[in-house]
Amino acid sequence: MSCALIVTDTRNFVTNHFVVCYVHCYMGSFAQVASRLPELRMTIVAVRAILADSSSSARQHLRQLLASEGGVEVIAECTNSQETLAAIQLQKPDLVFLDVHLADCSGFELLQSIPLPERPFAIFVSSDPRYAMQAFEARALDYLPKPLDPRRLHAAIERTRMELLRVHDRRLTHQLLGLLAGSTPETSNDRRLVVKSGGRVIFLDMDEIEWVEAAGNYVKLHVAREAYVMREAISRISERLDPAQFARIHRSIIVNVRKIKALQPCNRGEYMVILKNGKELSCSRGYRARLQQLIAVA
């Protein structure tokens, strides 16, 4: 199944079809995930833009062209860098049209002064074509020569819309992945463990997990020849595993008792746990009683 972005025109909903399908088709009725889906949907209603140009006639011409685009809201007009920075901090625009030469500095200097996480998309405008390469080096979405061509402006706005959709979709996907990885089944009949590892959501049958080891703030789940790394404490993973099947045999090791082939006594009442795949794991004396209890009923 490929990842698809679905835009519903009638409601302007943007949602990640791939992730939502995983929620409904593979997760069953995970209420804590399903209940969050409506609030995770993003709505794109307009491109909120700031016009930064020292020429009032240039701003007026650009504003008139944008009015014919539809869905573009001009939220501020500025003549210099101080006005523009203040408007960006206050209004949080999606897009800023920057003249290469503002009243007190260049548009490039202004853009570089904004931290990347706070930087809106930028389209440079200028009557001098020599700055086009510099605009793209500054990661601008486009460079529009003056006088503005309505067709070029329309193409730039459409590109802006697509970039905004990608940003919203990435945020939605990240939120859904987080919900999936942290969710638990509603009933004990669901024998799956949802794991977020390497940017993927993986559905592991608990019977497949052979053993789990802690590594600092991470745990590694061993499944046949695969190993999945998660950023989670081993105590938290222990709570998500079936207590009738998994035993903690060491402060940093959990084992699936159904994968145990033999127990080999060692010194001071400790065991060496030998799995069916030949892996040998140390069982501390403090965890011996729980392991023996589970093996007796396994």
Residue pairs with C-beta under 8 A, 6 or more apart in sequence:
1 18
1 21
2 18
3 16
3 17
3 18
4 17
4 18
5 14
5 16
5 17
5 165
5 169
6 13
6 14
6 15
6 17
7 13
7 14
7 165
11 43
12 43
12 44
12 45
13 41
13 42
13 43
14 41
14 42
14 43
14 44
14 165
14 168
14 169
14 172
15 41
15 42
15 172
16 169
16 172
16 173
16 176
19 172
19 173
19 176
19 177
19 180
19 201
20 37
20 176
22 180
22 201
23 30
23 33
23 34
23 37
23 176
23 180
24 34
26 203
27 33
27 180
27 183
27 194
27 203
28 185
28 186
28 190
29 186
30 183
30 184
30 185
30 186
31 186
32 179
32 183
32 184
33 176
33 179
33 180
33 183
36 175
36 179
37 176
40 172
40 175
40 176
40 179
41 172
42 168
42 169
42 171
42 172
44 161
44 164
44 165
44 168
45 71
46 71
46 72
46 73
47 71
47 72
47 73
47 94
47 95
47 157
47 160
47 161
47 164
48 73
48 75
48 91
48 92
48 93
48 94
48 95
49 66
49 72
49 73
49 74
49 75
49 93
49 94
49 95
49 96
49 97
50 74
50 75
50 76
50 77
50 78
50 84
50 87
50 88
50 91
50 93
50 95
50 96
50 97
50 120
51 59
51 62
51 63
51 74
51 76
51 77
51 78
51 96
51 97
52 77
52 78
52 79
52 83
52 84
52 96
52 97
52 98
52 99
52 102
52 107
52 110
53 59
53 62
53 78
53 79
53 97
53 98
53 99
53 102
53 125
54 79
54 80
54 99
54 101
54 102
54 103
55 99
56 79
58 99
58 125
58 146
59 77
61 147
61 148
62 97
62 125
62 148
62 153
63 74
63 77
65 148
65 150
65 153
66 72
66 74
66 153
66 157
68 150
69 153
69 154
69 157
71 161
72 157
75 87
75 91
75 93
76 87
76 91
76 93
78 84
78 87
79 102
79 103
80 102
80 103
80 104
80 105
81 102
81 103
81 104
81 105
81 109
81 110
81 113
82 104
84 96
84 98
84 102
84 110
85 110
85 113
85 114
87 93
88 96
88 114
88 118
88 120
89 118
92 120
93 120
94 120
94 121
94 160
94 164
95 120
95 121
95 122
95 123
95 141
95 160
96 120
96 121
96 122
96 123
97 122
97 123
97 124
97 125
98 107
98 110
98 111
98 122
98 123
98 124
98 125
98 140
99 107
99 124
99 125
99 126
100 106
100 107
100 108
100 124
100 125
100 126
100 128
100 131
100 135
101 107
101 126
102 110
107 122
107 124
108 131
108 134
108 135
108 138
111 119
111 122
111 138
111 140
112 138
121 141
121 160
121 163
121 164
122 138
122 139
122 140
122 141
123 140
123 141
123 142
123 143
123 144
123 156
123 160
124 131
124 135
124 138
124 140
124 142
124 143
124 144
125 143
125 144
125 145
125 146
125 148
126 143
126 145
126 146
127 145
127 146
127 147
129 145
131 143
132 143
135 142
135 143
136 143
141 156
141 159
141 160
141 163
142 152
142 155
142 156
142 159
144 152
144 153
144 156
145 152
177 196
177 199
177 201
178 196
180 194
180 196
180 201
181 194
181 195
181 196
181 201
181 230
183 194
184 240
185 192
191 205
191 206
191 207
191 242
192 203
192 204
192 205
192 206
193 203
193 204
193 205
193 206
193 209
193 221
193 240
193 241
194 201
194 202
194 203
194 204
195 201
195 202
195 203
195 204
195 221
195 228
195 230
196 202
196 230
197 228
197 229
197 230
198 228
198 229
202 228
204 221
204 223
204 228
206 241
206 242
206 245
206 246
206 256
207 245
207 256
207 258
208 223
208 224
209 221
209 222
209 223
209 241
209 246
209 256
210 222
210 223
210 224
210 255
210 256
210 259
210 275
210 277
210 279
211 222
211 253
211 254
211 255
211 256
211 259
211 275
211 279
211 281
212 219
212 220
212 221
212 222
212 234
212 237
212 241
212 246
212 253
212 254
212 255
213 219
213 220
213 222
213 234
213 252
213 253
213 254
214 233
214 234
214 251
214 252
214 253
215 229
215 252
217 231
217 233
218 229
218 230
218 231
218 232
219 229
219 230
219 232
219 233
219 234
219 237
220 227
220 228
220 229
220 230
221 227
221 228
221 230
221 237
222 279
224 277
230 237
234 248
234 251
234 252
234 254
237 254
238 246
238 248
238 254
241 254
244 294
244 297
245 256
245 257
245 258
245 294
245 298
246 254
246 255
246 256
246 257
247 254
247 255
247 257
247 287
247 290
247 291
247 294
248 254
248 287
248 290
249 255
249 271
249 273
249 281
249 282
249 283
249 284
249 287
249 291
250 281
250 282
250 283
250 284
250 287
251 284
253 281
253 282
255 273
255 275
255 281
255 291
257 291
257 294
257 295
257 298
258 298
259 275
259 276
259 277
260 273
260 274
260 275
260 276
260 295
261 274
261 275
261 276
262 274
263 271
263 272
263 273
263 274
263 283
263 291
263 295
264 271
264 272
264 274
265 271
265 272
266 272
268 285
269 285
269 288
270 282
270 283
270 284
270 285
270 288
271 282
271 283
271 288
271 291
272 280
272 281
272 282
272 283
273 280
273 281
273 282
273 283
273 291
274 280
274 281
275 281
283 291
